[in-house]
Amino acid sequence: MVNTKRVEPVRGGGLPLAALNHISVVCRSLESSVHFYRDVLGFVPIRRPGSFDFDGAWLFNYGVGIHLLQAEDPGSMPPKKTEIDPKDNHISFQCESMEAVQRRLKELGVRYVQRRVEEGGIFVDQLFFHDPDGFMVEVCTCDNLPIVPLVPVEGSAILGLPACKRPAPTLRPAPPLPVPVAVPAPVSPAAAAVTPAQCVPAKAVSCVGEVEAAGIGTPAF
């Protein structure tokens, strides 16, 4: 069913969503993509509906699904991207140890680009690489950054999500770029215990340290 009628904006917020369920990826070779998402990223193949009349595979881990779809005409797909551009569309995963991820990527022969972002004294490390069809994957330590809403959010932490992993750091004297400054947001007595602070955001600091794995060729996936 396709809804073609104009829908009036819902007052009071967006759709009543619960969580991200899955990401769907069209692939040239189902076998190669299953190998990548299972053996490189650690996803587990799961059963998909038997009523589907097209080739594909479902995998799951980390609270999210990956749905792979075999392209009907692989030759008609856009050329595979060879340059790793961190500003391209991508999916990102949080990790516990960047060193362990880098070591495993090198063992698997996966070429990657490394970046580091500094924001108010907090460092975020990022690794970018491609799946067999050139769709980009990131592994990062983005959870180091506190989640700071740009406007007050009613209710508990942002739309029901847990509070930030760690509190906002004590900031150094302001350099040429502005830095976040915590300002208590107006709250009602009932919401005082759960409404997050309103903050003035800082501009992102440019990434530095682009590196490709030395001696690592194009992956065999």
Solvent accessible surface area in square Angstrom, and as a share of the most:
residue,aa,sasa,rsa
1,M,238,1.06
2,V,125,0.72
3,N,102,0.52
4,T,123,0.71
5,K,165,0.70
6,R,192,0.70
7,V,100,0.57
8,E,115,0.52
9,P,108,0.68
10,V,99,0.57
11,R,229,0.84
12,G,93,0.90
13,G,50,0.48
14,G,68,0.66
15,L,128,0.64
16,P,135,0.85
17,L,145,0.72
18,A,109,0.84
19,A,90,0.69
20,L,116,0.57
21,N,108,0.56
22,H,75,0.33
23,I,40,0.20
24,S,62,0.40
25,V,13,0.08
26,V,74,0.43
27,C,0,0.00
28,R,65,0.24
29,S,46,0.30
30,L,38,0.19
31,E,146,0.66
32,S,35,0.23
33,S,1,0.00
34,V,26,0.15
35,H,67,0.30
36,F,1,0.00
37,Y,1,0.00
38,R,100,0.37
39,D,55,0.28
40,V,22,0.13
41,L,19,0.10
42,G,31,0.30
43,F,2,0.01
44,V,86,0.50
45,P,68,0.43
46,I,79,0.40
47,R,223,0.81
48,R,49,0.18
49,P,54,0.34
50,G,83,0.80
51,S,102,0.66
52,F,73,0.31
53,D,137,0.71
54,F,90,0.37
55,D,95,0.49
56,G,13,0.13
57,A,18,0.14
58,W,56,0.20
59,L,0,0.00
60,F,90,0.37
61,N,45,0.23
62,Y,130,0.49
63,G,57,0.55
64,V,15,0.08
65,G,3,0.03
66,I,1,0.01
67,H,22,0.10
68,L,0,0.00
69,L,53,0.26
70,Q,48,0.21
71,A,12,0.09
72,E,176,0.79
73,D,83,0.43
74,P,52,0.32
75,G,75,0.72
76,S,82,0.53
77,M,40,0.18
78,P,102,0.64
79,P,123,0.78
80,K,77,0.33
81,K,101,0.43
82,T,109,0.64
83,E,132,0.59
84,I,9,0.04
85,D,52,0.27
86,P,17,0.11
87,K,174,0.74
88,D,34,0.18
89,N,120,0.62
90,H,70,0.31
91,I,20,0.10
92,S,52,0.34
93,F,28,0.12
94,Q,87,0.38
95,C,20,0.12
96,E,179,0.80
97,S,43,0.28
98,M,15,0.07
99,E,118,0.53
100,A,41,0.31
101,V,32,0.18
102,Q,35,0.16
103,R,139,0.51
104,R,116,0.42
105,L,5,0.02
106,K,97,0.41
107,E,114,0.51
108,L,44,0.22
109,G,22,0.21
110,V,1,0.00
111,R,64,0.23
112,Y,4,0.01
113,V,1,0.01
114,Q,48,0.21
115,R,39,0.14
116,R,106,0.39
117,V,25,0.14
118,E,40,0.18
119,E,33,0.15
120,G,18,0.18
121,G,39,0.37
122,I,23,0.12
123,F,99,0.41
124,V,5,0.03
125,D,25,0.13
126,Q,25,0.11
127,L,0,0.00
128,F,4,0.02
129,F,2,0.01
130,H,19,0.08
131,D,3,0.02
132,P,17,0.11
133,D,21,0.11
134,G,5,0.05
135,F,59,0.25
136,M,2,0.01
137,V,0,0.00
138,E,6,0.02
139,V,11,0.07
140,C,3,0.02
141,T,20,0.12
142,C,53,0.32
143,D,58,0.30
144,N,31,0.16
145,L,60,0.30
146,P,25,0.16
147,I,85,0.43
148,V,53,0.31
149,P,18,0.11
150,L,114,0.57
151,V,96,0.55
152,P,60,0.38
153,V,25,0.14
154,E,161,0.72
155,G,36,0.35
156,S,59,0.38
157,A,24,0.19
158,I,39,0.20
159,L,155,0.77
160,G,58,0.56
161,L,102,0.51
162,P,112,0.70
163,A,80,0.62
164,C,47,0.28
165,K,119,0.50
166,R,106,0.39
167,P,116,0.73
168,A,67,0.52
169,P,50,0.31
170,T,138,0.80
171,L,49,0.25
172,R,156,0.57
173,P,126,0.79
174,A,73,0.57
175,P,76,0.48
176,P,140,0.88
177,L,72,0.36
178,P,64,0.40
179,V,30,0.17
180,P,37,0.23
181,V,88,0.51
182,A,76,0.59
183,V,70,0.40
184,P,120,0.75
185,A,12,0.09
186,P,122,0.77
187,V,68,0.39
188,S,59,0.38
189,P,132,0.83
190,A,100,0.78
191,A,27,0.21
192,A,56,0.43
193,A,100,0.78
194,V,67,0.38
195,T,27,0.15
196,P,32,0.20
197,A,46,0.36
198,Q,66,0.29
199,C,17,0.10
200,V,86,0.50
201,P,76,0.47
202,A,24,0.19
203,K,134,0.57
204,A,87,0.67
205,V,49,0.28
206,S,90,0.58
207,C,53,0.32
208,V,95,0.55
209,G,48,0.46
210,E,101,0.45
211,V,74,0.43
212,E,83,0.37
213,A,8,0.06
214,A,96,0.75
215,G,86,0.83
216,I,34,0.17
217,G,46,0.44
218,T,114,0.66
219,P,29,0.18
220,A,107,0.83
221,F,34,0.14
